[in-house]
Amino acid sequence: MRGSQHSGFDVAIVGAGILGLAHALAAAKAGKRVVVIDRDPRANGASIRNFGFITVTGQERGESWALAMRTRDVWAAIAPEAGIAVEQRGLIVTLRHPEAIPVAEAFLETEMGEGCEWLGAAEFRGRHGEIAARNALGALVSPHELRVESRTALPKLVAWLKAAHDVAFLTETAVHSVVPPRIETSRGPVHAETAIICPGDDFASLFPDRVAAYRPRRCRLSMTRLASPGFRLPATVMSDLSLGRYAGYAALPQAETLRGRLAIDQAAHLANGVHLIAVQSADGSLVVGDSHHYDDLPAPFAPAEAEACILDEFQRATGIRPPPVLERWVGTYAVAEGRNYFVDAPSDDVRLVMVTGGNGASTGFGIAEKTIADLFGCRAGVAQ
């Protein structure tokens, strides 16, 4: 494809991260001829520098939660077709502060708590004693979540989109301007009737004034891969800190008291934006994180204190001494106050889509279906 002129596409998607791939799938299912353009040979940013955890429980109440439920369903449907292994199912939020229990109880009373359950201390130890710390008061358990290995899932998703949906990919290609039906690139023009731009945390390359209107910043996270603990986690594990951070819990009135307690007990953790997610890979190793530091351009230097707080919370929450660190990395993603994503329309035939809540893998397929419905007036999966 290099050096040639490309034509005949209905949709050009700029960006081959998870959000761009989600839009490629939704457009292809709507019967559109799709090309995905990306400056890198493969996804290498936030889309692979994460847990691969498709989070439902704890997403912000309302639209974000509904988008996560829909996205989880899409992942469940396409994973076997694309050869993507679902490594884990479900979520266990292990709790040790008395102030966390009313938050869990209030959550279970909402529509978001459907299918979830509370395990008291004795039942928690009876079912999942391997991750029940001595001071565990119980656990909130959800069946909704899925976990994939991001660094291998995305290449498999690309291969499947090519083979099963005839999606074309133009990689190592910079996009200079988007004015459908002509998209100017470093390898010549691409012709497509519409364009969807999924720039990740690139705020400057395309439509910078449109992006700036949403006042995005960046969040830097720190993560680790630990050696196998010698047993399988029964599900993804989170902890008290998550109840104070994830909006689906944190917006509940009962969470205010918990946050006050955490501010006293774990000030360093909160200062580094630490909460716990621990997932397990096929080889038994654990991906454990993460921290959050915000700036217009966060420095690439991750403080050692942040990693220490992450590993400390892992031990506090599970009672397990952290295994040796095998890998450590940082990633950045876009954030914007008061919104988890936005879809902007620079023109009738262009959409600019950015996830600004760090939950692209968890909500992206749902967002993409809405974008395609808006552009073409059809439900995703139904060709016109």
N, C-alpha and C positions, 0 to 999 in steps of 0.2 A: 504493500500500500504506500510505501514511502515515495515521495516525490511526485505523486500523481494527484489528479483532481478527483474528488469523491462526490458523488451525487446520488440522488434517488432516495434519500432518507426522509422519513417523516419527522424524526426527533433526533437531535444531537444533544447528548448529555456531556457536560464538562465536569469531570471529576469522577474517578473510579474508586472512591471509598465506598463504605457500606451504603451511604445515602444515594450516591450516584447509581450503584448497582441495583438498589431497590427501585429507583425510578426506571431503570432499564427494564426490569422485570415487569413492572406495572404497565409500561408503554407497550412492551412486546405482547403481553396478555390481552391488551386492547387492540391488537392487530396492527400495530405500527412497526415500521422498519426503523431500527434503532442503531445509532453509532455512539460509542462512548469514547471520549477523548481525554487523555490524561498526560501530564508532563513527565510522569515517572513510569518506569517499566511495570510497576505493580504497586498496590497499596502499601504504604510504608509509614503512615501517620497514625492518627488516633484510632482509625478503624482496626488496626492490629495491635495497638499498644494498650490493650484493655483485658478484661476478664473473659470476654466472650459470653457474658452473663446477660441473658435476655430477661430483664427485670420487669416484673409486673407489680408485685406487692411493694408498696412504698412510693410508686409513681404518684405525681400530683393528682389529686382527685378531679374527676371530670374528663376533659378531653385527653390529657396525657395518659391517664389510666386506660381509657378506651383504646387509644392508639397502641398502647403496649399490649393489651389483650389481642388486638388484631394482628400485631406484628408477631407475637408469640405463635399464633395460629399459622401464619404464613411460614415462619421458620419450621414449624412442625411438619408442614406439608411438603416443603421443598427439600429439606435436609436429606431424606432418603433418596430422592430423585437425583440430587447433586452429589451423593456419596459423602455427605457431611455427617460425621458421627455426633450424636447428642451425648455428651460425656456425662452430664448429670441432669437430674430433674428435681424441681422443688427447692425450697428455701427453709432454713431453720434460723430464726433470730433468737439467739440465746441471751437471756437477760439475768442480770445480777443486782441491779439497783431496785429497791422497792418502788421508787417513783416511776419505773418503766412499766410496771404491771398495769396501772390505770390507762396508760397509752395503748398498750396491746388490747386491753379489754374494750376501750372506746373504738379502736380500729375494727375489731370484730363486729361491732354493732353497725358499721357502715356497709354500704353495698360492696365496697372493695374487699370486705372480709369474707365474702361468700366463698365457701370451699376451704377456708383456713380454719385453724383450730389452736386453742391454747392448751399447752401441756404443763401441768404443775410440776414442781420439783421432782417428786417421786416418779411420776409417769415419764418425765423427760429422761431421768437416769435409767429407768427401766427400758426405754426404747433406744436411747442414744447415749448410753453411758460413756462411750469413747470420747465424746466432745462435751460432756457436762462437767464444768468446773465445780469444785467443791462448794463454792458459794452461789452456784446457779439457783435462781428462784423459779425457773421455768423457761419455756420457749414458745414463741409464736411460730407456727408451722404453716407453710403455704405449698400447695401442689402445682402452682401455675408456672413456675419458672423453668427455663431450659438453659443449658450451658453448652457452647461449642468452643472449639479451639480456634480463636480468631485468625491466628497467623497461617493456619492451613485451610480454614473454612472459606476465606475470601478468594484465594486462588481457585478452589474447587467451584465456587459460585461463578467465577468468571468463565471457567471452562464449560460449565453447564449452560450458562446463558448463550455462549457461542454455539454449542452443539444442539441444544434443545429449542432455542428461541431465535437462532440466526442473528444474534446481536453481534455487530462488528465492533472491534476495538482498535483504536489508533493511539498507541502509547508513545512515550518519549516525544511528546508533541505539545508545544505551548500554544495556547489560544490567545490571539491578540485582540480580536474584536468579535462581537456577536451581533449581527444584523441580518436575521433570516430574510431570505433563504441562503445567505452567505455568511459563513463563519471563517474568519481569517486565522490561519494557523502557521506555525513555523515550517510546516511541510506542505503548504499550499492551501487553497480554499477547500472547505467542505460545504456541501449544499444540503440543507435540511429546512423543512418548512417551519419547524419550531425548535426551540432550544430550552434546555433546563440546565441551570448552572448550580452545581453543588460544590462550593469552593472550600469546604472544611473551615480552617481558620485563616485562609488567605483573604484578607480584607481589601487588598489593593489592586489586584490584577484586572478584575472585570467589575464594572459598575461600582467603583469605590464610593461615590456619593450616595448611591442607594443603600449600600451596606452601612455606611457611616450613620445614616439616619436612625439605625437601631442601636447605636452606641455599643457595639460589641467590644469585649476585651478577651483576654486569654486566661485559661487556667492551666497551670502545670501540675501534673500528678507524678507521684513516685510509686513504683511498684516493684515487687520481687517475685522470683520463682524459688521455692524452697524444695529441698530433697523430700522424697516420700517419707511420710511419718510411719510407714509400715502397716497402714490399714486404709480402707476406703472411707472417705467422708460419706455419710448417708445422704447429703444434699449440700448445696452451697450454704455457707455459714456467714451470718452477720451478727451484730451485737447491739448493745444499748446505744452506742454512739450513732448508729444508723437511725434510731428513732428520733434523735434530735436534729438529723440532717435531711433525710428524705422527706419531701413535702407531704406525701400521703400520710405520714405519721406526724411530722413536725407541725403541721397546720392545725392539728387537733388541740383544743384548749388544754388538755391534760399534759401536753408535751412541755409547756412552759415550766412547770415544776421540775421536770426531769432535766431540762437544760440548766436550770439553776444549780442542781446537784452536780451535774457534769462539770460546770464551770469551776466548782470548788475542787472536785476530786481529780479532774483530768484537764487542767488548764493547758498544759503543754500539747496535749492531743488536739484540743480545740484550736489552739494558736496555729497549728500546722494543718488544720482542716482534715484531721485524720478521722476516718471511720473504717470499719472492718468489712471486707469481703474476702472470703477464702474459698477458692474453687480448686478442683482436682482434675488433673489431666490423665490421659490413658496410661502413661508410664508411672503414675502414682505421685508425681511431683505436684506441688501446690502453687497456685498463683495467689499471692496475698498482697493486699493493698488496702487503701491508698491514701495519699495526702492531697491537699489542694492549696495552691498558692496563686494569687491573682495579680495580673498586671497587664498593661498594654502589650508588653513584650517580656514575658518572664525569662529570667536568665536561665541558662541550661544547667545551672549548678544546684543540685538537690541537697538540702541540708541533711547531714547525718542524723540530726535529731528527729526528722520526720520518719525516716526508716526505723529508728529505734522505737518511736511511738507506735508505729504500725505493728511491729513484732511484739511489743509489750501488750497491745490490745489483743492480739491473737492469743497470747498466753493467758491473759486475764479471762477472755471469753470462753476458751476451750479447756483450760487447765493443761494444755500441751506445751512443752518447751519447744520453741520454734526449731525445726530442723535447719541444717546449714543452707545458706543462701547460694543458689546456683547461678542466678542471673539477677540483674537489677537494671531498670530502665526508667526513663522519664518520657512523658508525652504531653502534648498541649492540645487543647480544644477550645472552641469558641463558647463564650458565655455572654448573656445579655440580661440585665435585670428585668424581672417581671415577665419573662417569656422563656419557653423551652425550645421554641423554634419559630422561624418566620418564613413566609412565602411572599415574595415581592414580585410585582409585575412591571418591569421596565417598559414593556409594550405588550400588546395583545398576544404575541407569539413567543414571548420570552418569560420564563419564570426563574427567579433567583431564590434558592432554598437553602437555608442554613439551620442546622440544629444547634441550639445555644444552651442546652442543659446537660450536655455530656451523656445523652442517652440515645445516640443514633442507632445503635444495634437493637435497642429495645423498642423504639418507636418508628424507625425509618420506613419500614414497609407500609405501615398505616399512613404515614405522611405522604409517601409516594402515590398511593392510591388516590388520595384526596387531590394531589396536584394534577394527576392525569385526568381525573373526573372534571376538574376545573378547566383544563385546557381543551378537552375534547368532548365534554358533555356526555361522558359514558362512564359506566361503572368499570373499574379495573377488572380485567378478565373477560370482558364482553366486547368482542370486536364489533365495530360499526359496519 
